Amino acid sequence: MPEAPFTYEPVGATRDDLAFCPPGFHPTYGRTRLGEGTEVFRRAADAVLTWEMHRAMGVRIDATAARATPGVDLTVTLGGLIKAPCRIVWAVEEARRAGWASGTLAGHPECGEEAFLVDRTGDGTVWLTVAAFSRAQKWYARAGGAATRGLQHAYARRCGATLRKLCAGGEE
């Protein structure tokens, strides 16, 4: 069976520029300091690559693999009601960077791309960046207007707060 097509272009654009936002889309960008050191980076990278961060936020993730790799299909379910099918378009797991981005598929309330990247800077500080470009696809996302975009920014901040707690050994 052929793969379902993505609902937007340019697929994979966040790989080289997390701040990229094509015309007609709305950007989301949030960066959270998680802590310092190799252990914080390792813990954060693992939590992002295995969906643990999302699940700790109460988000249901149904994925075709246990780890984020290109081509993995996933359905994100929010509040038990909103189902958002997407596919991993890129993933990275390096000594100082780890993360992935997903692109939307038919049935997602938005169309666009969202990236979750953990990086460790030269001074050892570990950061989570959540970046996306999107536009409303379903009627209820369009009806939400600015409130929908506000929820997207709040979601990015919550990802950072949740991951920071996971890295500190706490649970959200």
Secondary structure, 3 states (H helix, E strand, C coil): CCCCCECCCCCCHHHCCCCCCCCCCEEEEEEEEEEECHHHHHHHHHHHHCCHHHHHCCCEEEECCCCCCCCCEEEEEECCCEEEEEEEEEEEECCCEEEEEEEEECCCCEEEEEEEEEEECCCCEEEEEEEEEEEECCHHHHHHHHHHHHHHHHHHHHHHHHHHHHHCCCCC
